[in-house]
């Protein structure tokens, strides 16, 4: 292969690799690290007292922060202690001792 053809081929391959790089970097972080968790919580009466009595309390697309105690077996299950809404307001659901039996 002649030197000019080889350099044109190398330049073409470098150009293709440059075009492919942005395709790898355009995904949101949330789509890569989205996990499903199962939370157990207080009885329905306790949730009503905390303000979760009406439908539509949780809205699709809003971010909520759940704080709880993970299951001992390491699975994605937890007991809900508190949660914070998109407005930053935190509601404590459980006031017990996490070290109790």
N, C-alpha and C positions, 0 to 999 in steps of 0.2 A: 504494500500500500504506500502511496506517495505521501510525503510529509504534509503537504497542503490538505489532502483528503483526510488524513488522520486528525489534523487539528480542527478541521471543520466538523468531523464526527464528534470529537471531544467537546467542542463548543455547543453542538446540538444537544448532546447528552446532558451537559451542565445546565443548559436552558430548560430542558424537560424536568430535571430534578428541582430547579428553582420554582417551577410552576406547581410541582406536587407538594412542596413544603407548606404553603398556606392551607391546603386541604386537610392536613393533619392537625392544624391548630385552631380550627374554627368551632370546635364543640365546646359547649358550656361545661364547667366543672360539675354542676349539679347532675348532668346526665351521666357522668362517669361514676359518681359516688352516691347515687340514689339508693337508699336501703329501705326495706320494709321492716318496721318494728311492730310488736304487739305490746300494748300497755294494758295492764289491769289497773283498776282504780276503785274508788270508794263506791258505796251503794248509790243508786239513783237519787235518793233523797239528799245525800251529801252533795252531789253534783248540782242539784237544784238550788241548794242553799248557797253554793259558790257562784251561781249565776248562769248555769248552763241548762236552763229549762226550755228555752224556745228553740225552734228550728232555725237554721241559718246562722248559728253562732260562729261556726267555722266556715270561712268562705274559700272557695277554690282559688288558688293563685297567691294567697297570702302566706307568709312564713310564720310559723309558730315554733317555739322552743319548748321541748318537753324535757323535764328533769325527773329522773327516777332511779330506782335501784335495779340494776341488771340481774337477771337470773343467775344462780350459782353455776349452772352448767355451761355458761358462756353463750347461750343462744340469744337471739335478738328479741327477747322478752324482758319486760321490766314492770315494776310497780310504780305508778305515777305518783310523784311527790308534789310537783308544781308545774305550771306551764305559763309561758309568757306569750302574749299576742303580738301582732304587728305594731301595735301602738306602744309596746314596751311594758304594759301593765302585767304584773305577775300575780297569779292566783295560786295560793297554796292549797292543795287538795288534802294532803295527809300530814298530820302532826306527830306521828308515832316515832318510836325509836327504831332505826334501821338495824341495830345490833340485837334487838330482842328476838326471842324465839317465837 
